[in-house]
Amino acid sequence: MANVYLVPKKEQRVYGGHPWVFRSDIARVEGDHKDGGVVRVLSDRSKFLGMAVYNPQSQISLRMLSRRDESIGSAFIRRQVKTAIDYRRKFADLNSCRLIFAESDGLPAVIADKFGDVVVLQVLCLGMERFKQDIVDAIVEELHPAGIYERNDVPVRELEGLEQHTGLLYGQVPDRVEMVENGVHFWVDVKEGQKTGFFLDQKENRAAIAPFVKDARVLDCFTHTGSFALHAAHYGAKEVIGVDISDYACQFATENARLNHVEDRVRFECANCFDYLREAQEAKEQFDVVILDPPAFTKTRSAVEGAIRGYKEINLKGMKLVKDGGYLVTCSCSQHVTPPLFRQMLLDAQKDARVKLRQVEWRTQGRDHPILLSSPETEYLKCAIFQVFK
């Protein structure tokens, strides 16, 4: 097994618990190795730091697996998968749950979501691709799902020297799976939907809107397949409008409304949410609750300034659409828009909208997407609930 030595002082990042080592932090490699293989990581003074998978072709060249000098094989992978699932067994409904959240579960670049009796798997780095069958075997051993489907149609794989592909890994998987989240039924398009087919990270936040939407008129912008909108109806909203730019998403959301027998109170409009918010403001529309859950406006640090402008625009307009004393639920899944940046944007939007925001809750992703204190990258979702006064 090869030894990888770090540049002097770069071991501090590893000591601090961060799971990544960048290519520029590596001084030299001694011994035979293959791309994606397991290596021992050492400081420049030969102090053992841990075990990692190594891919010199990737900017993130080392992904840490263990702080112990131990064998990394199928037994190790099975133990990590079992630990991840046992954690969720304590609090989660495993039929609508993220089973594995990558580095946060000690399985770098591995995502596994469970919808009903089906698991959708993503493996996004070369080192863990070599353990893919072990991961599948461990999930089957723990949960005995009807099927496991891989959604490795993700461009980041190409940075690791991997091809994009999808396909069946175990059992049988239908094109659509019915899932129940917080008592709300959803069809999940596991084979063609975005990412793994459904965004589970907002599950606890969707439940948190319950006290504020009863008998309310609700606007849900960037509704996708209707997740917040249908929760609002489930919790007693009298009228819900969901808006999304994707005609496919709106059609899918409409099917989900029928599945829950709330189509008399929920309707979906296919429109650009920026335009819809402007036109609704010009028409002097008012809502009891406005929900803003946009896709990531930036995936790079260099584009943060533009993303902040976009967030400010939708939030400013959203605030103006909320009735005096009503509620704004606003979210950002852009990792590079940090909580302090997001909060400052809201302060600026509040000032320009000439309203007062009273914070009800400041939330993040659900507990099945655990956050590593040593890795800021694992905390990406912001979800805030405010009462709006005019």
ZIUR-V497695 format. One record per helix or strand of 2 or more residues. SS is the DSSP state (@ for helix, = for strand). FROM is the first residue (numbers start at 1). TO is the last residue. If there is no record, write none. Layout:
<<SS	FROM	TO> <SS	FROM	TO>>
This chain:
<<=	3	6> <@	11	15> <=	20	22> <@	23	25> <=	26	30> <=	37	42> <=	48	54> <=	60	66> <@	74	89> <=	96	101> <@	102	105> <=	110	115> <=	118	123> <@	126	129> <@	132	143> <=	147	152> <@	156	159> <=	165	171> <=	176	181> <=	184	189> <@	200	208> <@	210	213> <=	217	221> <@	227	234> <=	239	244> <@	247	259> <=	266	270> <@	273	282> <=	287	292> <@	301	321> <=	322	332> <@	339	353> <=	356	363> <@	376	378> <=	382	389>>
